[in-house]
Amino acid sequence: MWEAMFGDQNADAKTLYAKISSVWLLGIEYSIHSDLRKHRQAARKMSPKELRDSIMKDIQKRNKRIYEDFYSRPWFTYREDFPAIGPLSLTSDAGWGCMLRTSQMMFCQGFLTHNLGRDWRFDPRNEMSETYGEILRWFLDSPEQRCPYSLHNLLKHAKCVDKKVGEWFGPQAACIVFKRCHEAHMNPKSASKLPIMYISSDGTMYLDQVLSTCAERKGGDGDLGNIIGRDEVGRKSGYKSGDGNLSEAERMILAQSCWKPMIIVIPVRLGLDSVNPGYINGLLRCLKLPQSLGFVGGRPRSSLYFLGFQEDRLIYLDPHTIQKTRPRDERLTKNSSTFHCGRLRTLKITEIDPSLALGFYCRDKGEFMHLWSCIEEMQTDTYPPFRVATKTPKYEDFDVDMLQEEVEKDPKEKKIDKLNKGTDNKREGERQKDRAKHSDSQDDGFILI
């Protein structure tokens, strides 16, 4: 039955399709629970065989929708025979480019959602739109400017994250080079097709930084107007304030005179060697949000693009397949099946590497307010996947306060502090030597939260 419906699927897909548990993909729930309630009400009027056949029919309908959604997500894999890159003249990224490929998937999904909508579906039987073909061309393996997110152009910025061509990238490093390419791509000609981009630097989304990023571009589509009311925001996104009084964050967002569609990326590290179980619930809640673009991460030194989940298993796209490089002048609106994958795979969430980068897309102010309120609710959890704050901390003020406290100390206390400081410096020196001896050369510079 499964082969007839979905082709030669693997065991992961068969297990997922056979269960009645809800499946979440990028903020959309695929469930048959409402159908089951309908069957319970009609059970007395149906024979056991009729009831079973009716339930199976509803499961098949759900599975068809899951497959169509999953198959429509962009899939970028290792490629070979592309123009040589770097001093080693590499013509394939097999073995080292997987994190860049999964990052391409997540950002391409953001561009597709921005231009075609979350409900857009890929149909290999029909020619796709020119917009779809143009977005795919942005990611072809070519050093040309018309392919701004190609492997070649991403690696032009490798030095800014202390990487070389042929080295494996971590999630944060990959996001940084993508932002550099996005800045180069942002021009008056392409601006209407590009959302702006905000990438957190320390596992915290700062509202003042987001608003500052919005203010860098003025006018155009996606703005909900100047200062709009909370009720209007609610009508457009389903957002509702928790009470009658506006919070500081709500006031800051509503007072923002310019708003643009935005991709938000939060690189985090959710544990040391493995994901701390306390973060798992928050991570799954992020995948349920309608603004979700999934996240890039995977196993140690083996990156995957995670789109959703069922129960405790994550659904992902795997870039570890080598394909031939596509010709740069090929018409991608007609023949783009190599950029989509129908083989659904899953991984237990406890098996993923703790280093990852979460992605979100907000089309307008209302969607961002909804995202902010949802993440704020998670802050009451013991282990939220990342933090939010209205304002970026001013560390120089902290230093001044410390200096003032030092001046006001008693001379005897200063003498004791000096002795303690000498001992602490000696211990810190020993710890630094020990860390240098056992350091991992692939450190991503993450802040552990």
Salt bridges, closest charged atoms under 4 A:
GLU3 OE2 - LYS14 NZ 3.02
ASP53 OD2 - LYS49 NZ 2.92
ASP58 OD2 - LYS38 NZ 3.82
ASP58 OD2 - HIS39 NE2 2.52
GLU68 OE2 - LYS64 NZ 2.47
ASP69 OD1 - ARG73 NH2 2.92
ASP69 OD2 - ARG118 NH2 2.87
ASP69 OD2 - ARG121 NH2 3.64
GLU80 OE2 - LYS324 NZ 3.61
ASP81 OD2 - LYS324 NZ 2.54
ASP93 OD2 - ARG101 NE 2.75
ASP123 OD1 - ARG125 NE 3.00
GLU127 OE2 - ARG331 NH2 2.89
GLU130 OE2 - ARG331 NH2 2.98
GLU134 OE1 - LYS193 NZ 2.34
ASP141 OD1 - ARG101 NH1 3.11
GLU144 OE1 - ARG146 NE 2.57
GLU144 OE2 - ARG328 NH1 3.23
GLU183 OE2 - LYS179 NZ 2.99
GLU311 OE1 - LYS19 NZ 2.89
ASP312 OD2 - LYS348 NZ 3.92
ASP318 OD1 - HIS320 ND1 2.49
ASP318 OD2 - ARG345 NH1 3.23
ASP329 OD1 - ARG146 NH2 2.57
GLU330 OE2 - ARG326 NH2 2.74
ASP381 OD2 - ARG285 NH1 3.01
GLU406 OE1 - LYS409 NZ 3.82
ASP417 OD2 - LYS409 NZ 2.27
GLU428 OE1 - ARG431 NH2 2.86
GLU428 OE2 - ARG435 NH2 3.05
ASP434 OD1 - HIS438 ND1 3.53
